[in-house]
Amino acid sequence: MFLKGKRALITGSTSGIGLAVARALHAEGADVILNGFGDEAEIAALREEMGADYSGANLLDSGAIEAMMAEVGTVDILVNNAGMQHVAPVDEFPPEKWEQVIGLNLTAPFHTTRLAVPGMKERGWGRIINTASAHSLTASPFKSAYNASKHGIAGFTKTIALELAQTGVTANCISPGYVWTPLIEGQIPDTMKARGLTRDEVINDVLLAKQPTKKFVQPAEIGALAVFLCREEAGNVTGANWSIDGGWTAE
């Protein structure tokens, strides 16, 4: 439990990737702070499971982020994971959706990072991990805001890695491909109906069309990578964009 005594804030951690990262860090002894929306009883159960603190701050509101960071206090590990998606052609893309996607995926990590960094620098140790995406390295049509935000978070990560290079604080991206989460699983029946496909056809020919392994990334795999990036042995790993996408971006 090499993270005993370290405090970790993981945004968007009440389900999916963020929850897997929170559990992985907790398993190594970190004191976890959860953030996100969801059923109150389920969140209460997660808090009890990990002995975690919780903030329901809306990360689209910079004032709410400032209040959350002030309430949380100093953190040793910051995982910027909260994100959203909207799919539409650029000439039909609702401006308010653009603002929301950029706001949650890119602007919120800026605010949490700028507020967490002073304490990390003061202690001479910190880990900043940003959940990017295969779309930080490549693009897909009809996802202009998402592609822009994920390319942006990759560039932001490189910049802060350079700024903090001599402080003991590292900054890295994790870029998953399609991850097996309840959200993805829930899309399968609708896609089957809309396209007249079987479940296996939806999985292999639609969802995993770009992943050569034909396997979904598992949330626990991302959690394990986050744990590695927090190790002392990863102290010289910074400014990197770690693909975990079944070979998607190798093509």
KACORDA-V660062 format. One line per field, one symbol per residue. psi: psi as a letter, one per 30 degrees, with the letter a starting at -180 (. if undefined). burial: I if it has 9 or more other ideal C-beta (glycine too) atoms within 8 Angstrom, else O. A space follows every 10 residues. Layout:
psi=???
burial=???
//
This chain:
psi=ifgkfkkkkj lhgflbeeee eeeeeefgfk jkjlkalake eeeeeeeeeg hklkkgkjff jeeeeeeeee eeakkfkjjj fkllkkklke fgkkeeeeee eeeefeeeee eeefffeeee eefgklkkkk jblfgffalk lgheeeeeee eeeeeeeeef eeegfgfgkl klkkjlbkkj leeeeffeee eeeefhllee eeeefdegef jefhkkkkef eeeeeeeeff lefgfgjkgl jjkigggegf .
burial=OOIOOIIIII IIIIIIIIII IIIIIIOIII IIIIIIOOOO OIIOOIIOOI OIIIIOIOIO OOOIIIIIIO OIOIIIIIII IIIOOIOIOO OOIOOOIIOI IIIIIIIIII IIIOIIIOII IOIOOIIIII IIIIIIIOOO OOIIIIIIII IIIIOIIIOI IOOIOOIOII IIIIIIIIII IOOIOOIIOO IIOOOOIOOO IIIIOIIIOO IOOOOIIOIO IIIIIIIIII IOOIOOOIIO IIIIIIIIIO O
//
